[in-house]
Amino acid sequence: MSDYELFLRYPQLRKKVLRENLGDWPTPLQKLESLSALLGKKVFVKRDDLTSRVYGGNKVRKLELLFADVRRRGKNTIITAGGLGSHHVLAAGALGRELGLETVGLFFCQPINEHVQANLLLDKKFGTRMFFVRDYKGVAWEYLRHYMSILKNEKQAPYILLPGGSTPLSTLGYINAVLEMQTQLKEKGLPDPGAIFVAGGTGGTAAGLLAGVHLAQMQTVVHAVQVVPSVVLNHKRVVKLAFRALLHLSSLGVDVNEKSANLAPQLVIDDNYLGDGYGFPTPEGKEAVSSFFNYENIELENCYTGKAAASLMDYCRGETVEKERPVIFVNTYSSTHEKPEPELFKNVAEIMPEEFLWCFEGGPCRRPCKLNEEKRFCENRE
């Protein structure tokens, strides 16, 4: 394969689905030999950590489609949001810069660790205009405030991109990923997977996988491992987004058999690995991170992929898993981006906006915040 799999199977989409060429497709499907032997199952990883040399991870598949829409509308500035260590905001800033787009990032609180600090420094390095909005309620108000400010000063409305960038359009990116996986497994002489595991945040990646297994007529269950509260990620929301993505394809002339699309049985929302909440590490997640690195030299992190990997490992240890059908882990973490130079950490006071300095000083931000009241987010440092 050397082309976009969705276009190979549905050539009519080439002129109907606009896409910026930001990624390297298809990403590898790699058997985890040591973990397979350890767990007694055929475990594969979809290497979406390698999606782009600029900044990898699952956001690239979404942003290819979303940025094409930004440019189609003639926009130059994007407003988006995420936690302090958000990979979504970081990817938008890094990849948007490649296309001459400016990103305004609105950041709400999450537990601080070196990983979060590194991402904040990279946000600044990639030129993102950074604003700390404290909690979830602050996000909604700041979207409006910055939208109006940019409209007034730049005479052009910015493009609003909600946290995670999960829309029916962006969901097509992970429908394409499923089609890649199916072709790659056939090339290896293997059947469709019994299960696909992915970290579940805003649900767009999981929805794309769910819509993809339906479109590809795969008898596969998608396990979205919860890393956010249920109000953000839940079964009904993911199924609805997957169905809307299929309807979008249907409107473009693809036969998606939507009348028989009973997607619900093929989705599991696994809420057993969330722990204390978004950004809080768990013992199971840390163990999975160590296992993937020690056995396979694959780097994960504790917020998203570690929790999803922990769920996959426990699933594989179960007695009812079909041994002949592969189990796939979708690695949504970037392993290709540059790490911030040590000098950046030494010069934080000169580099970072003042409202973010508390993230590097070892204490709480001292600003009233609903998240602080609930979980003492800013005091939880690894």
C-alpha positions in Angstrom: 0.0 0.0 0.0 1.2 3.4 -0.9 -2.0 5.4 -1.1 -4.8 6.5 1.2 -6.7 3.2 1.8 -10.1 4.9 1.9 -9.5 6.3 -1.6 -8.3 3.0 -2.9 -11.5 1.3 -1.9 -13.8 4.2 -2.7 -12.2 6.1 -5.6 -15.2 8.5 -5.8 -14.0 10.1 -2.6 -10.7 11.4 -4.0 -12.4 14.6 -5.3 -15.0 14.8 -2.6 -12.9 14.5 0.6 -10.3 17.2 1.0 -7.2 16.3 2.9 -3.9 17.9 3.7 -1.0 15.5 3.2 0.5 15.6 6.7 1.0 11.9 7.5 2.9 8.9 6.3 0.4 6.2 5.4 -0.1 3.4 6.1 1.4 3.3 9.5 3.1 -0.1 10.4 1.1 -2.9 12.0 3.8 -4.6 14.1 3.5 -7.9 16.0 4.6 -7.5 19.6 6.6 -10.8 19.7 7.7 -10.7 23.4 4.3 -9.5 24.8 2.5 -12.1 22.6 4.6 -14.8 24.1 4.1 -13.4 27.6 0.3 -13.1 27.2 -0.3 -16.2 25.0 -2.1 -14.1 22.3 -1.3 -12.6 18.9 -0.9 -9.0 20.0 -0.2 -6.3 17.4 0.3 -2.6 17.7 -0.8 -0.1 15.1 2.1 2.3 15.1 0.2 5.6 14.9 2.9 7.0 17.1 4.7 7.3 13.7 2.1 9.2 11.7 4.2 12.3 11.1 7.8 13.2 11.4 6.8 16.6 12.7 4.4 15.4 15.4 3.0 11.9 15.5 0.1 10.3 17.3 -3.6 10.0 16.5 -4.3 13.7 15.9 -2.6 13.6 12.5 -5.3 11.5 10.9 -7.9 14.0 12.2 -6.1 17.2 11.4 -5.4 16.2 7.8 -9.1 16.5 7.2 -9.8 19.4 9.6 -7.0 21.6 8.2 -8.3 21.0 4.7 -11.6 22.4 5.9 -9.8 25.4 7.5 -8.1 26.2 4.3 -11.2 25.7 2.2 -12.9 28.3 4.4 -10.0 30.7 3.9 -9.2 30.8 7.6 -5.7 31.7 9.1 -6.3 31.2 12.8 -7.5 28.2 14.8 -8.9 28.3 18.4 -8.7 25.0 20.2 -8.4 23.7 23.8 -7.1 20.9 26.0 -5.5 20.1 29.2 -2.1 21.6 30.1 -0.3 18.6 28.6 -2.7 18.4 25.6 -1.4 16.4 22.6 -4.3 17.8 20.6 -3.3 21.4 21.1 0.4 20.5 20.6 -0.3 18.7 17.4 -2.5 21.5 16.1 0.2 24.0 16.7 3.0 21.9 15.3 1.2 20.7 12.2 -0.7 23.9 11.6 2.6 25.8 11.5 3.6 23.6 8.6 0.6 25.0 6.7 1.0 28.6 7.7 -1.8 28.5 10.3 -1.7 30.1 13.7 -3.1 28.2 16.7 -4.6 29.8 19.8 -4.5 27.3 22.7 -6.8 27.4 25.7 -5.5 25.2 28.5 -7.4 23.9 31.5 -5.8 22.2 34.5 -4.4 18.7 34.8 -1.9 17.1 37.2 1.6 18.5 36.5 4.6 16.3 35.7 7.6 16.5 33.5 5.7 15.2 30.5 3.1 18.1 30.8 6.0 20.6 31.3 7.7 19.4 28.2 4.5 19.7 26.1 4.0 23.3 27.3 7.5 24.2 26.3 6.9 22.7 22.9 3.6 24.6 22.5 5.5 27.8 23.0 8.3 26.7 20.7 5.8 25.8 17.9 4.3 29.4 18.2 1.0 28.6 19.8 -0.6 31.6 21.5 -1.2 30.2 25.0 -3.9 31.1 27.5 -4.6 29.4 30.8 -8.4 29.1 31.4 -8.2 27.0 34.7 -11.3 24.7 34.5 -13.8 23.3 32.0 -16.3 26.2 32.5 -13.4 28.6 31.7 -13.0 26.9 28.3 -16.5 27.9 27.1 -16.1 31.5 28.1 -12.6 31.9 26.7 -13.6 30.4 23.4 -16.2 33.2 23.0 -13.8 35.9 24.3 -10.9 35.0 22.0 -13.2 34.5 19.1 -14.6 38.1 19.5 -11.1 39.5 20.1 -9.6 37.9 17.0 -12.6 38.9 14.9 -12.2 42.5 16.1 -8.5 42.8 15.7 -7.8 40.7 12.6 -11.1 41.4 10.8 -11.5 37.7 10.1 -13.3 35.1 12.2 -11.1 32.2 13.5 -11.8 28.6 12.9 -13.2 27.0 16.1 -11.9 23.5 16.8 -13.3 21.9 19.9 -11.1 19.9 22.3 -9.9 16.7 20.7 -11.1 17.7 17.2 -13.7 15.0 17.1 -16.2 15.6 14.3 -17.9 13.4 11.7 -15.4 14.7 9.2 -12.3 14.1 11.3 -13.6 10.6 12.2 -13.0 9.5 8.6 -9.3 9.4 9.5 -9.8 6.4 11.7 -12.2 4.7 9.4 -9.2 4.8 7.0 -7.0 3.4 9.8 -9.3 0.3 10.1 -9.1 -0.3 6.4 -5.3 -0.1 6.6 -5.3 -2.7 9.4 -7.6 -5.1 7.5 -5.4 -5.0 4.4 -2.2 -5.4 6.5 -3.6 -8.4 8.3 -4.7 -10.0 5.0 -1.1 -9.5 3.7 0.1 -11.4 6.8 -2.4 -14.2 6.2 -4.3 -13.3 9.4 -8.0 -12.9 10.0 -9.7 -9.7 11.2 -8.9 -8.8 14.8 -11.1 -10.0 17.7 -10.6 -6.7 19.5 -9.0 -3.3 19.0 -7.9 -1.3 22.0 -7.5 2.5 22.1 -7.5 5.3 24.8 -10.8 7.1 24.9 -10.8 10.9 25.3 -13.3 12.9 23.3 -14.2 9.7 21.5 -13.3 10.6 17.9 -10.7 8.0 17.5 -12.9 5.3 19.0 -15.8 6.4 16.8 -13.7 6.2 13.7 -12.6 2.7 14.6 -16.2 1.7 15.3 -17.5 3.1 12.0 -14.5 1.5 10.3 -15.2 -2.1 11.5 -18.8 -1.7 10.4 -17.8 -0.4 6.9 -15.2 -3.2 6.6 -17.7 -5.8 7.8 -15.4 -6.9 10.5 -16.7 -8.9 13.5 -14.4 -6.9 15.8 -15.1 -5.3 19.2 -13.6 -1.8 19.8 -12.5 -1.2 23.4 -12.3 2.5 24.2 -10.5 2.7 27.5 -11.7 5.7 29.5 -9.2 8.4 30.4 -11.8 11.2 31.0 -15.1 11.5 32.9 -18.2 9.7 31.6 -19.8 13.0 30.7 -17.1 13.4 28.0 -16.7 9.8 26.9 -19.7 7.4 27.0 -21.2 4.7 24.9 -24.0 6.7 23.5 -21.8 9.6 22.4 -19.3 7.4 20.6 -21.9 5.4 18.8 -23.7 8.6 17.7 -20.5 10.1 16.3 -19.6 6.8 14.5 -23.1 6.8 12.9 -22.8 10.4 11.9 -19.5 9.6 10.2 -21.1 6.8 8.3 -23.9 9.1 7.2 -21.4 11.6 6.0 -19.8 8.9 3.8 -23.2 7.9 2.6 -23.9 11.5 1.5 -20.7 11.2 -0.6 -21.9 8.1 -2.4 -20.5 5.3 -0.3 -22.7 2.4 0.4 -22.3 2.1 4.2 -25.5 0.0 4.8 -26.5 2.4 7.5 -30.0 0.9 7.8 -28.5 -2.2 9.4 -25.8 -0.4 11.3 -26.3 -1.6 14.8 -23.0 -0.3 16.1 -23.6 -0.6 19.8 -22.7 -4.3 20.3 -19.3 -3.7 18.8 -18.2 -1.0 21.3 -17.1 -1.4 24.9 -16.3 1.6 27.1 -13.9 0.3 29.6 -14.1 2.5 32.8 -11.9 0.3 35.0 -8.6 2.1 34.4 -9.5 5.8 34.9 -8.3 6.0 38.4 -8.7 9.4 40.0 -9.4 11.0 36.7 -7.9 12.7 33.7 -4.1 13.0 34.0 -3.8 11.0 37.1 -1.6 7.9 36.7 -2.6 4.5 37.9 -0.5 1.5 39.1 -1.9 -0.6 36.3 -1.1 2.0 33.7 2.5 2.5 35.0 3.0 -1.3 34.9 1.8 -1.4 31.3 4.0 1.5 30.3 7.0 -0.3 31.7 6.0 -3.6 30.0 5.7 -2.0 26.6 9.1 -0.3 27.0 11.0 -3.2 28.5 9.6 -6.0 26.3 9.1 -4.1 23.0 11.0 -0.8 23.3 7.8 1.2 22.7 7.3 4.3 24.7 3.8 5.1 26.1 2.7 7.6 28.7 0.5 7.5 31.9 -2.4 9.8 30.8 -3.8 7.9 27.8 -1.9 5.0 26.3 -0.7 3.4 29.5 -4.3 3.0 30.7 -5.4 1.5 27.3 -2.4 -0.8 27.3 -3.3 -2.0 30.8 -6.8 -2.9 29.7 -5.4 -4.8 26.7 -3.0 -6.8 28.8 -5.7 -7.8 31.3 -8.0 -8.7 28.4 -5.4 -11.0 26.8 -4.9 -12.8 30.2 -8.6 -13.7 30.1 -9.8 -17.2 29.5 -12.4 -16.4 26.8 -10.2 -14.7 24.3 -9.9 -16.4 20.9 -6.3 -17.3 20.5 -6.3 -17.4 16.7 -7.7 -13.9 16.2 -5.2 -11.0 16.6 -5.7 -8.3 19.2 -4.6 -4.8 18.2 -3.4 -1.9 20.3 -3.6 1.5 18.6 -0.6 3.6 19.9 -2.0 7.1 19.8 1.1 8.7 21.4 3.7 10.6 19.3 7.2 9.1 19.3 8.6 11.2 16.5 8.5 14.8 17.7 11.5 16.6 19.0 12.0 16.8 22.8 12.5 20.3 24.4 16.2 21.1 24.9 17.4 21.2 28.5 18.1 24.9 28.1 14.4 25.6 27.7 13.7 24.2 31.2 16.5 26.4 32.6 15.0 29.5 31.0 11.3 29.0 31.7 10.8 32.4 33.2 11.9 34.1 30.0 10.1 31.7 27.7 6.7 30.9 29.1 3.7 33.3 29.6 3.5 34.4 33.2 0.2 32.6 33.8 1.9 29.2 33.2 5.0 29.7 35.4 3.4 27.9 38.4 3.5 24.7 36.3 7.3 24.7 36.7 7.6 26.1 40.2 6.4 23.2 42.3 3.4 24.7 43.9 -0.4 25.3 43.1 -1.5 28.1 40.8 -3.3 29.8 43.7 -6.3 30.8 41.5 -9.9 29.7 42.3 -10.8 26.7 40.2 -13.5 24.0 40.3 -11.0 21.3 39.3 -8.7 22.4 42.2 -11.6 22.1 44.6 -12.5 18.7 43.4 -9.1 16.9 43.0 -6.3 19.3 43.9 -5.1 18.9 40.3 -2.3 21.4 40.5 -0.8 19.9 43.6 -0.6 16.3 42.2 2.9 16.1 40.9 4.7 12.8 40.1 
